[in-house]
């Protein structure tokens, strides 16, 4: 085997290996095809409900199509038995003062999480930190057991694509 | 190596095959050079940190599924936006402005092939994995094809219809000698 043949084979093996290898490593294409950008998903890890009724909602957008923003249109705090302790609707969420009550993890001005009169808007945001407080005037703060959030992926599909 | 190069040039079949290489070379170069044009001429907002079109914002979408060792570095860059900006300018220049254009013009095609292979497979090809996770199959497809094509040009060069053709005529022995290995530049 001359050197040209050896080089050609080496190039062939490297290119094919990278292609096939990354296809399996990235997408599990030869076993179980994975694609995280199909369905939007949010993580609430780090969320706290304080004794005084302040909710610190820590939202991370962990999956979903990159080309659309995400919208949080309803936040509910539930008692363990499932009844609603308190809820914030889209009107409220759309008017959270961004300069005080929304803290963004990453300071890219074009990609900040903000409220827009409709809901809280997660443009591109995969890892923003929304720290959002609300003084709840109830005698007793509910125990933090479960949150539900309704989100719409875009304004237009907001009603049809709601999920908890 | 010199003998092989001479052998390749003598073989009619190889040189006739070489005439078909610009079909791919110009398109491959355009994929990179047009990225440069889009960010500088068509949509300058892509390089404007306060715009929603800012390319740097893509790093945020990479975070959730990036390979764990990379997450910390991505976050660090995002927390230092001025460094991210400098990196983007540098990257845009290298990617499109320099090597994409060189590939189209066919000036040191082999070197451009090497650089584009590295760019495609590291930033784009692995983007599905160490950067973005399994989120974007089509971006990965683009990068996989570009990487393989560029690797091919690293080995073949593409003299016909290129600046390399004139350089090869003028300096037939143009190339680097690394230890005892002759590495042709065109």
Boltz contact constraints between the chains, C-beta under 6 A:
constraints:
  - contact:
      token1: [A, 3]
      token2: [B, 4]
      max_distance: 6.0
  - contact:
      token1: [A, 4]
      token2: [B, 4]
      max_distance: 6.0
  - contact:
      token1: [A, 11]
      token2: [B, 151]
      max_distance: 6.0
  - contact:
      token1: [A, 11]
      token2: [B, 155]
      max_distance: 6.0
  - contact:
      token1: [A, 15]
      token2: [B, 148]
      max_distance: 6.0
  - contact:
      token1: [A, 15]
      token2: [B, 151]
      max_distance: 6.0
  - contact:
      token1: [A, 18]
      token2: [B, 121]
      max_distance: 6.0
  - contact:
      token1: [A, 19]
      token2: [B, 144]
      max_distance: 6.0
  - contact:
      token1: [A, 22]
      token2: [B, 125]
      max_distance: 6.0
  - contact:
      token1: [A, 25]
      token2: [B, 129]
      max_distance: 6.0
  - contact:
      token1: [A, 26]
      token2: [B, 128]
      max_distance: 6.0
  - contact:
      token1: [A, 26]
      token2: [B, 129]
      max_distance: 6.0
  - contact:
      token1: [A, 26]
      token2: [B, 134]
      max_distance: 6.0
  - contact:
      token1: [A, 27]
      token2: [B, 134]
      max_distance: 6.0
  - contact:
      token1: [A, 34]
      token2: [B, 134]
      max_distance: 6.0
  - contact:
      token1: [A, 35]
      token2: [B, 134]
      max_distance: 6.0
  - contact:
      token1: [A, 36]
      token2: [B, 65]
      max_distance: 6.0
  - contact:
      token1: [A, 36]
      token2: [B, 134]
      max_distance: 6.0
  - contact:
      token1: [A, 36]
      token2: [B, 135]
      max_distance: 6.0
  - contact:
      token1: [A, 37]
      token2: [B, 135]
      max_distance: 6.0
  - contact:
      token1: [A, 62]
      token2: [B, 64]
      max_distance: 6.0
  - contact:
      token1: [A, 66]
      token2: [B, 61]
      max_distance: 6.0
  - contact:
      token1: [A, 106]
      token2: [B, 78]
      max_distance: 6.0
  - contact:
      token1: [A, 107]
      token2: [B, 81]
      max_distance: 6.0
  - contact:
      token1: [A, 108]
      token2: [B, 56]
      max_distance: 6.0
  - contact:
      token1: [A, 108]
      token2: [B, 57]
      max_distance: 6.0
  - contact:
      token1: [A, 109]
      token2: [B, 50]
      max_distance: 6.0
  - contact:
      token1: [A, 110]
      token2: [B, 50]
      max_distance: 6.0
  - contact:
      token1: [A, 110]
      token2: [B, 51]
      max_distance: 6.0
  - contact:
      token1: [A, 110]
      token2: [B, 52]
      max_distance: 6.0
  - contact:
      token1: [A, 110]
      token2: [B, 54]
      max_distance: 6.0
  - contact:
      token1: [A, 111]
      token2: [B, 57]
      max_distance: 6.0
  - contact:
      token1: [A, 111]
      token2: [B, 60]
      max_distance: 6.0
  - contact:
      token1: [A, 124]
      token2: [B, 57]
      max_distance: 6.0
  - contact:
      token1: [A, 124]
      token2: [B, 60]
      max_distance: 6.0
  - contact:
      token1: [A, 124]
      token2: [B, 61]
      max_distance: 6.0
  - contact:
      token1: [A, 126]
      token2: [B, 60]
      max_distance: 6.0
  - contact:
      token1: [A, 126]
      token2: [B, 61]
      max_distance: 6.0
  - contact:
      token1: [A, 126]
      token2: [B, 63]
      max_distance: 6.0
  - contact:
      token1: [A, 126]
      token2: [B, 64]
      max_distance: 6.0
  - contact:
      token1: [A, 127]
      token2: [B, 60]
      max_distance: 6.0
  - contact:
      token1: [A, 127]
      token2: [B, 63]
      max_distance: 6.0
